[in-house]
Amino acid sequence: MDTTKAHEHSCSSTKGHNHDHETGHNHGKSPVILFFTGFAIFIVAFFLNEGSLLQDILFISAMLLSGYHIILEGIVDTISESKEQRKFVPNVHILMTLAAFGATIIGNYEEGALLIIIFAAAHFLEEYAEGRSKREITNLLKMNPTEARLIQADGSVKTVNVAALKIGDKLQVLNGDQIATDGIILSGRTSIDESSINGESIPREKTVGDEVFGSTINGTGTFTMEVTKDSKDTVFAKILQLVDQSQSNLSKTATKIQKLEPYYVTIVLIVVPIFIAIGPVLFNWSWNESFYRGMVFLISASPCALAASAVPATLSGISNLAKRGVLFKGGSYLANLATIKSVAFDKTGTLTKGKPSVTDFYFLADRAQLTEQTCIDLIVAMEKTANHPLANAILDKFKADRVLSLTVENEIGKGLVTKYQGDTYQIGKPEIFSLVNTQINAHNEQYAKEGKTVVYFAKNNEVIGLIAMMDVPNENAKTVIQYLKSQGIHTTMITGDAELTGQAVGRQIGIDEVVGNVLPENKAAIIKDQQARFGNVAMLGDGVNDAPALVTADIGVAMGDGTDIAIDVADAVLMQNDLTKFSYAHKVSKRLDRVVWQNIIFSMFIVVALITLNILGKMDITIGVIAHEGSTLLVIFNGLRLLIPSKE
């Protein structure tokens, strides 16, 4: 991950080799100093007497100094790669090196030096441009916490290295501290800036029992916490793993260009001597002019712009998404997202909030000589003693006017039972009650058709009310489904719930297809069926049971609040559980596809135009160099447009 070790640029990065080897391809300060020294010598030589020996020597010196790393990579890398692969594997720099030396051989010292200087300058500009696209992601490394305040057995606090922490250790976190690792608050209250984890700029309020994450920044409060994860397993550590993968995994288009480059360069090296040989025969050129045109051909045919077509654009797209809490493990996954024809969603926690909410309630309070509020007061008092998700949903919905002190029993086959003012009150499933009037039954049937879970409230065994609950849709689900439909993408919900429940949620959000009663082991089979029916399929999920389907899908996307295994096997992660980020990622992927093809077509057009003008005798080395390197930079900066946010 050290940026000085993985230094890449458009004309050589496509080979993907590590520049930290013995040949000194670590492009630190030395090549830059040599470049500017050579450039200064070139300026001095330019004003000397034309054709003088001193001028020629200075031009050659300028070429060697400014092009030191270009020449080195051209010759040494070609030799080392050829030895390693046991076949001739030339790179683009060898073309530039040969063209410069060729110009020198025929006495065009100024053109040879100018070629290397402009090429080297473009080389450094390209490195800077690509560096910008990586910076947002790489900056995450600077946020990696290194120290923690460990509370020792005697109560004293000692500053230790984060790597030394163990699960169960207790830490002190002061105001403004960077939280060292993932854990749970034991005491204290605070607000925490979690933007490094989820991209959310508004601090989160935290208190006892709440989870906290390593690398996030504590606000004005202080608290103690217990370590719950090893440093290598924290959410932030997993983000860094994604970062590492995303910087090394290029798009498929980039990979194809990588594979084609050595063949392309080999063809150029074969064609150039033929071109020089037939020049005097076909075009009546002198041997000197034919050789000169051959050198211009070398420059014109160099695929630098083509090599730069995909990599900077892909890295820019990944960086753009990383800033918005969407992490892709590699450029190929982002590039492929534009090709999906179907998206399958897990229901619970992905399309829905993942916990039940009260949607409807109905009381026949008058029949029991009670007010509706009295019914609510009794229900709240009873449910406060329960410990299950449905109780939490009821307590979130209803607020008591009076706090009742009741003795509540949770009886098997009866539900919650209590006594109040001589009467027996009961909350339970509909099937345990026998005295149910037609109005209650009608409401129960209606809510059941809507896929809702119903509990009854009874007084002295007579049902006097019911509460309907369901896992309601994520507030962004409908918007995302509408977007996917507008793109002609099929949408499917996969759920282990009953078909009726799934259909109810599906109708609310407008999904195309619902598959219910699905066992975890069958989810991957459904993805394979979707692939056979539609083509490339993306899968969004958050649970352990989604992992096989995430792996099977062409693009697996995990929700950031999901399980570790889902995040581990997925190709991308939505850090905030915000579904709109998925549609945003699809928009970025489509932009990436357009930009890459714009770059490829433009770069090939420039190559053909320069070669044609060269054959017609309408171009010299100077024009060729400026046009060639200018097109490369235009391609680079076109790719960097992906750093600009898409319209959400």
C-alpha positions as CSV (number, residue, x, y, z in Angstrom):
1,M,0.0,0.0,0.0
2,D,3.0,2.3,0.2
3,T,2.5,4.7,-2.7
4,T,6.2,5.0,-3.3
5,K,6.4,1.3,-3.9
6,A,3.5,0.9,-6.2
7,H,4.2,3.9,-8.5
8,E,2.2,3.5,-11.7
9,H,1.6,5.6,-14.8
10,S,-0.3,5.2,-18.0
11,C,2.4,3.7,-20.2
12,S,3.9,1.3,-17.8
13,S,1.3,0.6,-15.2
14,T,-0.6,-1.6,-17.5
15,K,2.1,-4.2,-17.1
16,G,1.3,-4.2,-13.4
17,H,4.9,-4.8,-12.1
18,N,6.1,-3.6,-8.8
19,H,8.6,-0.8,-9.2
20,D,10.4,-1.5,-6.0
21,H,13.2,-3.6,-7.3
22,E,16.9,-3.4,-7.9
23,T,16.8,-1.3,-11.0
24,G,15.7,1.7,-9.0
25,H,12.3,2.3,-10.4
26,N,11.3,3.9,-7.2
27,H,10.4,7.3,-8.7
28,G,11.4,9.5,-5.8
29,K,13.2,12.8,-6.0
30,S,16.3,11.7,-8.1
31,P,14.5,11.3,-11.5
32,V,12.7,14.6,-11.0
33,I,16.0,16.4,-10.2
34,L,17.7,14.7,-13.2
35,F,14.7,15.7,-15.4
36,F,14.9,19.4,-14.5
37,T,18.7,19.4,-14.8
38,G,18.3,17.9,-18.3
39,F,15.6,20.4,-19.1
40,A,17.8,23.3,-18.1
41,I,20.6,22.0,-20.2
42,F,18.2,21.7,-23.2
43,I,17.2,25.4,-22.8
44,V,20.9,26.4,-22.7
45,A,21.7,24.3,-25.8
46,F,18.7,25.8,-27.6
47,F,20.3,29.3,-27.6
48,L,23.8,28.1,-28.7
49,N,25.1,28.2,-32.3
50,E,23.0,25.8,-34.3
51,G,24.9,22.7,-35.3
52,S,27.9,23.4,-33.0
53,L,29.6,20.4,-31.3
54,L,28.8,21.9,-27.9
55,Q,25.1,22.2,-28.7
56,D,25.0,18.6,-29.9
57,I,26.7,17.4,-26.7
58,L,24.3,19.4,-24.6
59,F,21.3,18.0,-26.4
60,I,22.5,14.5,-25.9
61,S,23.2,15.2,-22.2
62,A,19.7,16.7,-21.8
63,M,18.2,13.5,-23.4
64,L,20.2,11.2,-21.1
65,L,19.5,13.1,-17.9
66,S,15.8,13.9,-18.5
67,G,15.0,10.5,-19.9
68,Y,17.1,8.5,-17.4
69,H,14.2,6.6,-15.9
70,I,12.4,6.3,-19.3
71,I,15.4,4.7,-20.9
72,L,16.1,2.5,-17.9
73,E,12.5,1.2,-17.8
74,G,12.5,0.7,-21.6
75,I,15.6,-1.4,-21.7
76,V,15.8,-3.1,-18.2
77,D,12.1,-3.9,-17.9
78,T,11.9,-5.3,-21.4
79,I,14.9,-7.6,-20.6
80,S,13.7,-8.7,-17.1
81,E,10.1,-9.3,-18.2
82,S,11.3,-11.2,-21.3
83,K,13.5,-13.4,-19.1
84,E,10.7,-14.0,-16.6
85,Q,8.1,-14.9,-19.1
86,R,10.6,-16.6,-21.5
87,K,9.4,-14.7,-24.5
88,F,9.9,-11.2,-25.9
89,V,7.8,-8.8,-23.8
90,P,8.6,-5.2,-24.8
91,N,7.0,-2.1,-23.2
92,V,6.1,1.3,-24.5
93,H,9.2,3.0,-23.1
94,I,11.4,0.9,-25.4
95,L,9.6,2.5,-28.4
96,M,10.4,6.0,-27.0
97,T,14.0,5.1,-26.3
98,L,14.6,3.7,-29.8
99,A,12.9,6.7,-31.4
100,A,15.1,9.1,-29.4
101,F,18.3,7.2,-30.2
102,G,17.2,6.9,-33.8
103,A,16.8,10.6,-34.1
104,T,20.2,11.1,-32.6
105,I,21.8,8.6,-35.1
106,I,20.6,10.7,-38.1
107,G,21.8,13.9,-36.5
108,N,18.5,15.3,-35.2
109,Y,19.8,15.8,-31.7
110,E,17.3,18.5,-30.8
111,E,14.3,16.4,-31.8
112,G,15.7,13.4,-29.9
113,A,16.1,15.4,-26.7
114,L,12.7,17.1,-27.2
115,L,11.0,13.7,-27.6
116,I,12.5,12.4,-24.3
117,I,11.9,15.7,-22.4
118,I,8.2,16.0,-23.4
119,F,7.6,12.2,-22.9
120,A,9.2,12.3,-19.4
121,A,7.3,15.5,-18.5
122,A,4.0,13.8,-19.5
123,H,5.1,10.7,-17.6
124,F,5.4,12.7,-14.3
125,L,2.1,14.5,-15.0
126,E,0.4,11.2,-15.6
127,E,1.8,9.9,-12.3
128,Y,0.4,13.0,-10.5
129,A,-3.0,12.7,-12.2
130,E,-3.3,9.0,-11.2
131,G,-2.1,9.7,-7.7
132,R,-5.0,12.1,-7.3
133,S,-7.5,9.3,-8.1
134,K,-5.9,7.1,-5.5
135,R,-5.5,9.6,-2.7
136,E,-9.0,9.5,-1.2
137,I,-8.7,5.8,-0.6
138,T,-5.1,5.8,0.4
139,N,-5.7,8.5,3.0
140,L,-7.6,6.0,5.0
141,L,-4.3,4.5,6.1
142,K,-3.5,7.8,7.9
143,M,-6.6,7.2,10.0
144,N,-5.5,3.8,11.3
145,P,-5.2,4.1,15.1
146,T,-1.9,3.1,16.7
147,E,-2.3,3.6,20.4
148,A,-4.9,2.9,23.1
149,R,-5.4,3.8,26.8
150,L,-5.5,0.4,28.5
151,I,-7.2,0.2,32.0
152,Q,-5.0,-2.2,34.0
153,A,-6.1,-4.5,36.8
154,D,-5.2,-1.9,39.5
155,G,-7.3,0.7,37.8
156,S,-4.3,2.7,36.4
157,V,-4.2,3.6,32.7
158,K,-1.3,2.7,30.4
159,T,-0.8,3.8,26.8
160,V,-0.2,0.7,24.7
161,N,0.1,-0.3,21.0
162,V,-3.2,-1.2,19.4
163,A,-1.7,-4.5,18.2
164,A,-1.2,-5.6,21.8
165,L,-4.9,-5.3,22.7
166,K,-6.9,-8.5,23.4
167,I,-10.6,-9.2,23.3
168,G,-12.0,-8.4,26.8
169,D,-9.5,-5.6,27.5
170,K,-11.0,-2.4,29.0
171,L,-10.0,1.0,27.5
172,Q,-10.4,4.6,28.5
173,V,-11.4,7.0,25.8
174,L,-11.1,10.7,26.5
175,N,-12.7,13.6,24.6
176,G,-11.2,14.1,21.1
177,D,-9.5,10.6,21.2
178,Q,-9.4,8.4,18.2
179,I,-11.1,5.1,19.2
180,A,-8.5,2.4,19.0
181,T,-10.6,-0.7,18.1
182,D,-14.1,-2.0,17.9
183,G,-15.9,-2.5,21.2
184,I,-18.9,-1.8,23.5
185,I,-19.4,1.1,25.8
186,L,-19.3,0.1,29.5
187,S,-19.9,3.5,31.1
188,G,-20.2,7.1,29.9
189,R,-22.0,9.0,27.2
190,T,-20.7,10.8,24.2
191,S,-21.1,11.6,20.5
192,I,-18.8,10.0,17.9
193,D,-17.8,11.1,14.4
194,E,-18.1,7.8,12.4
195,S,-17.5,9.4,9.0
196,S,-14.4,7.2,8.5
197,I,-16.6,4.1,8.7
198,N,-19.9,5.1,7.1
199,G,-19.3,8.4,5.4
200,E,-22.0,10.1,7.6
201,S,-20.9,13.6,8.6
202,I,-23.3,13.9,11.6
203,P,-21.9,12.5,14.9
204,R,-23.8,9.6,16.4
205,E,-24.9,9.7,20.1
206,K,-23.6,6.7,22.0
207,T,-24.2,5.4,25.6
208,V,-23.8,2.2,27.6
209,G,-24.2,-0.9,25.5
210,D,-23.7,0.8,22.2
211,E,-21.1,-0.4,19.7
212,V,-18.1,1.8,18.8
213,F,-15.7,1.3,15.9
214,G,-11.9,1.7,15.6
215,S,-10.6,4.8,13.8
216,T,-13.7,6.9,14.6
217,I,-13.3,10.1,16.6
218,N,-14.8,10.6,20.1
219,G,-16.5,13.9,20.7
220,T,-16.7,15.9,24.0
221,G,-17.7,13.0,26.3
222,T,-15.5,10.4,28.0
223,F,-16.2,6.7,28.3
224,T,-14.8,3.3,29.1
225,M,-15.2,0.4,26.6
226,E,-14.6,-3.3,26.3
227,V,-12.6,-4.6,23.3
228,T,-14.8,-7.0,21.3
229,K,-12.6,-7.7,18.2
230,D,-9.0,-8.4,17.4
231,S,-7.3,-5.4,15.6
232,K,-7.2,-7.4,12.4
233,D,-10.9,-8.1,12.4
234,T,-12.3,-4.6,13.1
235,V,-14.6,-2.9,10.6
236,F,-11.8,-0.4,9.7
237,A,-9.3,-3.2,9.2
238,K,-11.7,-4.8,6.7
239,I,-12.1,-1.4,5.0
240,L,-8.3,-1.3,4.6
241,Q,-8.4,-4.8,3.1
242,L,-10.9,-3.6,0.6
243,V,-8.7,-0.6,-0.2
244,D,-5.7,-2.9,-0.8
245,Q,-7.7,-5.1,-3.2
246,S,-9.3,-2.1,-5.0
247,Q,-5.9,-0.6,-5.8
248,S,-4.5,-3.9,-7.2
249,N,-7.6,-5.1,-9.0
250,L,-8.1,-3.3,-12.3
251,S,-11.1,-3.4,-14.6
252,K,-11.5,-6.1,-17.2
253,T,-10.9,-3.5,-19.9
254,A,-7.7,-2.4,-18.3
255,T,-6.6,-6.0,-18.0
256,K,-7.2,-6.7,-21.7
257,I,-5.1,-3.6,-22.6
258,Q,-2.4,-4.9,-20.3
259,K,-2.3,-8.3,-22.1
260,L,-2.4,-6.6,-25.6
261,E,0.4,-4.1,-25.0
262,P,3.4,-6.4,-25.4
263,Y,1.9,-7.8,-28.7
264,Y,1.1,-4.3,-29.9
265,V,4.6,-3.0,-29.2
266,T,6.2,-6.2,-30.8
267,I,4.1,-5.5,-34.0
268,V,5.3,-1.9,-34.1
269,L,8.9,-3.0,-33.7
270,I,8.5,-5.4,-36.6
271,V,6.6,-2.9,-38.8
272,V,9.0,0.0,-38.3
273,P,12.0,-1.7,-40.1
274,I,9.7,-2.8,-42.9
275,F,8.3,0.8,-43.1
276,I,11.9,2.2,-43.3
277,A,12.9,-0.4,-45.9
278,I,10.0,0.2,-48.3
279,G,9.9,4.0,-47.9
280,P,12.4,4.7,-50.7
281,V,10.6,2.2,-53.0
282,L,7.0,3.3,-52.4
283,F,7.4,7.0,-51.6
284,N,10.7,7.9,-53.3
285,W,12.1,9.0,-49.9
286,S,15.8,9.2,-49.3
287,W,17.2,6.6,-46.8
288,N,17.7,9.4,-44.4
289,E,14.2,10.7,-44.7
290,S,12.8,7.1,-44.6
291,F,14.7,6.5,-41.3
292,Y,13.4,9.8,-39.9
293,R,9.8,8.8,-40.9
294,G,10.4,5.5,-39.2
295,M,11.3,7.2,-36.0
296,V,8.1,9.4,-36.2
297,F,6.1,6.2,-36.9
298,L,7.6,4.8,-33.6
299,I,6.3,7.8,-31.7
300,S,2.9,7.9,-33.4
301,A,2.2,4.2,-32.9
302,S,3.0,4.2,-29.2
303,P,-0.1,3.2,-27.3
304,C,0.4,5.4,-24.3
305,A,-3.1,7.1,-24.6
306,L,-4.7,3.6,-25.0
307,A,-2.8,2.3,-22.0
308,A,-4.2,5.2,-20.0
309,S,-7.7,4.8,-21.1
310,A,-9.0,2.6,-18.2
311,V,-6.8,2.7,-15.2
312,P,-7.1,6.4,-14.1
313,A,-10.8,6.4,-14.8
314,T,-11.4,3.2,-12.8
315,L,-9.4,4.4,-9.8
316,S,-11.3,7.8,-10.0
317,G,-14.6,6.0,-9.9
318,I,-13.5,3.8,-6.9
319,S,-12.3,7.0,-5.2
320,N,-15.6,8.8,-5.9
321,L,-17.6,6.0,-4.4
322,A,-15.3,5.5,-1.4
323,K,-15.9,9.2,-0.3
324,R,-19.7,8.3,-0.3
325,G,-19.4,5.1,1.8
326,V,-19.4,2.6,-1.1
327,L,-16.3,0.4,-1.2
328,F,-15.5,-1.8,-4.2
329,K,-12.8,-4.6,-3.8
330,G,-11.6,-3.9,-7.4
331,G,-12.1,-2.0,-10.6
332,S,-13.4,-5.1,-12.4
333,Y,-16.5,-5.2,-10.1
334,L,-17.2,-1.6,-10.6
335,A,-16.8,-1.9,-14.4
336,N,-19.1,-4.9,-14.5
337,L,-21.8,-3.3,-12.5
338,A,-22.9,-1.4,-15.6
339,T,-23.6,-4.7,-17.4
340,I,-26.1,-6.2,-14.9
341,K,-29.5,-7.2,-16.2
342,S,-31.0,-8.4,-12.9
343,V,-30.6,-7.5,-9.2
344,A,-31.6,-9.9,-6.4
345,F,-32.3,-8.6,-2.9
346,D,-32.4,-10.3,0.4
347,K,-35.5,-9.0,2.2
348,T,-34.8,-8.7,5.8
349,G,-32.2,-6.0,6.6
350,T,-31.7,-5.1,3.0
351,L,-35.0,-4.1,1.5
352,T,-36.6,-3.8,5.0
353,K,-35.4,-2.3,8.2
354,G,-34.7,-5.7,9.7
355,K,-37.0,-5.3,12.7
356,P,-40.8,-5.3,13.1
357,S,-42.8,-2.1,13.5
358,V,-46.4,-1.7,14.5
359,T,-48.4,-0.8,11.4
360,D,-52.0,-1.2,12.6
361,F,-54.1,-1.7,15.7
362,Y,-57.7,-2.1,16.5
363,F,-59.5,-2.1,19.9
364,L,-63.0,-2.9,21.0
365,A,-62.5,-1.1,24.3
366,D,-66.2,-0.2,24.8
367,R,-67.1,-3.9,24.9
368,A,-64.8,-4.4,27.8
369,Q,-65.9,-1.1,29.5
370,L,-62.4,0.3,29.0
371,T,-61.0,3.3,27.2
372,E,-58.5,2.8,24.4
373,Q,-55.8,4.5,26.4
374,T,-56.4,2.1,29.3
375,C,-55.9,-0.7,26.9
376,I,-52.6,0.9,25.8
377,D,-51.5,1.4,29.4
378,L,-52.1,-2.2,30.2
379,I,-50.3,-3.4,27.0
380,V,-47.3,-1.2,27.7
381,A,-47.0,-2.4,31.3
382,M,-47.2,-6.1,30.2
383,E,-44.8,-5.8,27.3
384,K,-42.2,-4.0,29.4
385,T,-41.6,-7.4,31.1
386,A,-41.1,-9.2,27.8
387,N,-37.8,-9.6,26.0
388,H,-38.5,-10.2,22.3
389,P,-38.5,-8.0,19.1
390,L,-42.3,-7.8,19.0
391,A,-42.4,-6.3,22.5
392,N,-39.8,-3.7,21.4
393,A,-42.0,-2.8,18.4
394,I,-45.1,-2.4,20.6
395,L,-43.2,-0.2,23.1
396,D,-41.8,1.9,20.3
397,K,-45.3,2.5,19.0
398,F,-47.4,3.0,22.2
399,K,-46.8,5.4,25.1
400,A,-48.6,4.9,28.4
401,D,-50.4,7.8,30.2
402,R,-50.2,5.9,33.5
403,V,-47.4,3.7,34.7
404,L,-49.0,0.5,36.0
405,S,-47.2,-1.9,38.4
406,L,-48.2,-5.4,37.3
407,T,-47.1,-8.9,38.0
408,V,-46.9,-10.5,34.5
409,E,-46.4,-14.2,33.7
410,N,-45.2,-15.5,30.4
411,E,-47.1,-18.8,30.2
412,I,-46.5,-21.4,27.5
413,G,-49.5,-21.7,25.3
414,K,-51.1,-18.6,26.7
415,G,-48.6,-15.7,26.1
416,L,-48.4,-12.8,28.6
417,V,-50.9,-13.0,31.4
418,T,-51.6,-10.5,34.3
419,K,-54.2,-9.5,36.8
420,Y,-55.5,-5.9,37.1
421,Q,-58.4,-4.8,39.3
422,G,-59.8,-8.3,39.5
423,D,-59.7,-9.0,35.8
424,T,-57.3,-11.2,33.8
425,Y,-55.6,-9.7,30.8
426,Q,-53.7,-11.6,28.1
427,I,-51.5,-10.9,25.0
428,G,-50.7,-13.8,22.6
429,K,-50.9,-15.3,19.2
430,P,-54.4,-15.5,17.6
431,E,-54.5,-19.4,17.6
432,I,-54.6,-19.6,21.4
433,F,-57.9,-17.7,21.7
434,S,-61.3,-19.1,21.1
435,L,-63.7,-16.2,21.9
436,V,-63.1,-13.9,18.9
437,N,-65.9,-11.8,17.4
438,T,-66.4,-11.1,13.7
439,Q,-64.9,-7.6,13.7
440,I,-61.6,-8.9,15.2
441,N,-61.6,-11.8,12.7
442,A,-62.1,-9.5,9.8
443,H,-59.2,-7.3,10.7
444,N,-57.0,-10.3,11.4
445,E,-57.7,-11.8,7.9
446,Q,-57.0,-8.4,6.3
447,Y,-53.7,-8.0,8.1
448,A,-52.7,-11.6,7.4
449,K,-53.2,-11.0,3.6
450,E,-50.9,-8.1,3.9
451,G,-48.2,-10.4,5.4
452,K,-48.4,-8.9,8.8
453,T,-47.9,-10.6,12.2
454,V,-50.9,-10.2,14.5
455,V,-51.1,-10.5,18.3
456,Y,-54.4,-10.4,20.3
457,F,-55.3,-8.5,23.5
458,A,-57.9,-10.2,25.6
459,K,-59.8,-9.5,28.8
460,N,-61.1,-12.5,30.7
461,N,-60.5,-14.7,27.6
462,E,-62.5,-12.4,25.3
463,V,-60.4,-10.7,22.6
464,I,-60.9,-7.0,22.7
465,G,-58.1,-5.8,20.4
466,L,-55.3,-6.7,18.1
467,I,-52.0,-5.3,17.0
468,A,-50.5,-5.9,13.6
469,M,-46.7,-5.7,12.9
470,M,-44.3,-6.3,10.1
471,D,-40.8,-5.6,9.0
472,V,-41.5,-2.5,7.1
473,P,-39.6,-1.5,3.9
474,N,-36.4,0.5,4.0
475,E,-37.3,4.1,3.3
476,N,-35.1,4.1,0.2
477,A,-36.1,0.7,-1.3
478,K,-38.9,2.0,-3.5
479,T,-36.7,4.8,-5.0
480,V,-34.0,2.3,-5.8
481,I,-36.4,-0.2,-7.4
482,Q,-37.9,2.5,-9.5
483,Y,-34.4,3.6,-10.7
484,L,-33.4,0.0,-11.6
485,K,-36.7,-0.4,-13.5
486,S,-35.9,2.8,-15.5
487,Q,-32.6,1.2,-16.5
488,G,-34.4,-2.0,-17.8
489,I,-33.1,-4.1,-14.9
490,H,-35.2,-6.9,-13.5
491,T,-35.6,-6.9,-9.7
492,T,-36.2,-9.9,-7.4
493,M,-36.8,-10.3,-3.7
494,I,-35.5,-13.5,-2.1
495,T,-36.9,-14.2,1.4
496,G,-37.2,-17.1,3.9
497,D,-40.5,-15.6,5.0
498,A,-43.8,-16.8,3.8
499,E,-44.7,-16.0,0.2
500,L,-47.6,-13.8,1.5
501,T,-45.3,-11.7,3.6
502,G,-42.8,-11.3,0.8
503,Q,-45.6,-10.3,-1.7
504,A,-46.9,-7.7,0.7
505,V,-43.5,-6.0,0.9
506,G,-42.9,-6.5,-2.8
507,R,-46.2,-4.6,-3.6
508,Q,-45.2,-1.7,-1.4
509,I,-41.9,-1.1,-3.2
510,G,-42.9,-2.2,-6.7
511,I,-40.5,-5.1,-7.1
512,D,-40.8,-7.3,-10.2
513,E,-40.6,-10.8,-8.6
514,V,-40.8,-12.3,-5.1
515,V,-39.5,-15.7,-4.2
516,G,-40.6,-16.8,-0.7
517,N,-40.1,-19.7,1.7
518,V,-36.4,-19.9,0.5
519,L,-34.0,-22.0,2.6
520,P,-30.5,-20.5,3.0
521,E,-28.9,-23.2,0.9
522,N,-31.2,-22.5,-2.0
523,K,-30.4,-18.8,-2.5
524,A,-27.4,-19.5,-4.6
525,A,-29.5,-21.8,-6.9
526,I,-31.9,-18.9,-7.4
527,I,-29.0,-16.6,-8.4
528,K,-27.9,-19.3,-11.0
529,D,-31.5,-19.4,-12.4
530,Q,-31.5,-15.6,-12.7
531,Q,-28.2,-15.7,-14.5
532,A,-29.6,-18.2,-17.0
533,R,-32.7,-16.1,-17.5
534,F,-31.3,-12.6,-17.6
535,G,-27.5,-12.6,-17.8
536,N,-25.2,-10.7,-15.3
537,V,-26.8,-10.6,-11.9
538,A,-26.1,-8.5,-8.8
539,M,-27.0,-9.7,-5.3
540,L,-27.5,-7.5,-2.2
541,G,-27.6,-9.1,1.2
542,D,-26.4,-8.8,4.8
543,G,-26.5,-12.2,6.6
544,V,-24.5,-15.3,6.9
545,N,-27.2,-17.1,4.9
546,D,-26.6,-14.6,2.0
547,A,-22.9,-15.5,1.6
548,P,-23.3,-18.3,-0.9
549,A,-25.6,-16.2,-3.1
550,L,-23.2,-13.2,-2.8
551,V,-20.3,-15.4,-4.1
552,T,-22.4,-16.9,-6.9
553,A,-23.6,-13.5,-8.2
554,D,-21.6,-11.7,-10.8
555,I,-21.5,-8.7,-8.4
556,G,-22.1,-9.4,-4.6
557,V,-22.9,-6.4,-2.5
558,A,-23.0,-6.6,1.3
559,M,-24.8,-4.1,3.5
560,G,-22.2,-2.5,5.9
561,D,-24.2,-3.3,9.0
562,G,-24.4,-7.0,8.0
563,T,-22.3,-9.9,9.2
564,D,-18.5,-10.2,8.8
565,I,-18.8,-13.2,6.5
566,A,-21.2,-11.3,4.1
567,I,-18.7,-8.4,3.9
568,D,-15.8,-10.8,3.5
569,V,-17.2,-12.6,0.4
570,A,-18.9,-9.6,-1.3
571,D,-17.4,-7.6,-4.1
572,A,-18.6,-4.3,-2.7
573,V,-19.9,-2.9,0.6
574,L,-22.5,-0.2,1.3
575,M,-21.2,1.2,4.5
576,Q,-24.3,3.0,5.7
577,N,-26.9,0.3,4.7
578,D,-28.2,3.1,2.3
579,L,-29.7,1.5,-0.7
580,T,-29.5,4.7,-2.7
581,K,-25.7,4.3,-2.7
582,F,-26.2,1.2,-4.8
583,S,-28.1,3.1,-7.5
584,Y,-25.4,5.8,-7.3
585,A,-22.7,3.2,-7.8
586,H,-24.6,1.9,-10.9
587,K,-24.6,5.5,-12.3
588,V,-20.8,5.8,-11.7
589,S,-20.3,2.4,-13.3
590,K,-22.2,3.6,-16.4
591,R,-20.2,6.8,-16.5
592,L,-17.0,4.7,-16.2
593,D,-18.0,2.6,-19.2
594,R,-18.7,5.7,-21.3
595,V,-15.4,7.4,-20.4
596,V,-13.3,4.3,-21.1
597,W,-14.8,3.8,-24.5
598,Q,-14.4,7.6,-25.3
599,N,-10.7,7.2,-24.3
600,I,-10.1,4.1,-26.4
601,I,-11.8,5.5,-29.5
602,F,-10.0,8.9,-29.2
603,S,-6.6,7.3,-28.5
604,M,-6.9,5.0,-31.5
605,F,-8.0,7.8,-33.7
606,I,-4.9,9.9,-32.8
607,V,-2.6,6.9,-33.6
608,V,-4.2,6.4,-37.0
609,A,-4.2,10.2,-37.7
610,L,-0.5,10.6,-36.8
611,I,0.6,7.6,-38.8
612,T,-1.4,8.8,-41.8
613,L,0.1,12.3,-41.6
614,N,3.6,10.8,-41.2
615,I,3.2,8.8,-44.4
616,L,2.0,11.9,-46.2
617,G,5.1,13.8,-45.0
618,K,2.9,16.3,-43.1
619,M,4.5,15.8,-39.7
620,D,7.8,15.9,-37.9
621,I,9.0,14.5,-34.6
622,T,8.2,17.7,-32.7
623,I,4.5,17.7,-33.8
624,G,4.3,14.0,-33.3
625,V,5.6,14.2,-29.7
626,I,3.3,17.1,-28.8
627,A,0.2,15.5,-30.4
628,H,1.0,12.0,-28.9
629,E,1.7,13.2,-25.4
630,G,-1.1,15.7,-25.5
631,S,-3.6,13.0,-26.4
632,T,-2.3,10.9,-23.5
633,L,-2.9,13.7,-21.0
634,L,-6.4,14.4,-22.4
635,V,-7.2,10.7,-21.9
636,I,-5.9,10.9,-18.3
637,F,-7.8,14.0,-17.4
638,N,-11.0,12.7,-19.0
639,G,-10.7,9.7,-16.7
640,L,-10.3,12.0,-13.7
641,R,-13.7,13.5,-14.4
642,L,-15.0,10.5,-12.5
643,L,-13.8,12.1,-9.3
644,I,-16.6,14.6,-9.8
645,P,-19.8,13.4,-8.1
646,S,-22.6,12.0,-10.3
647,K,-26.1,13.4,-10.0
648,E,-27.8,11.4,-7.2
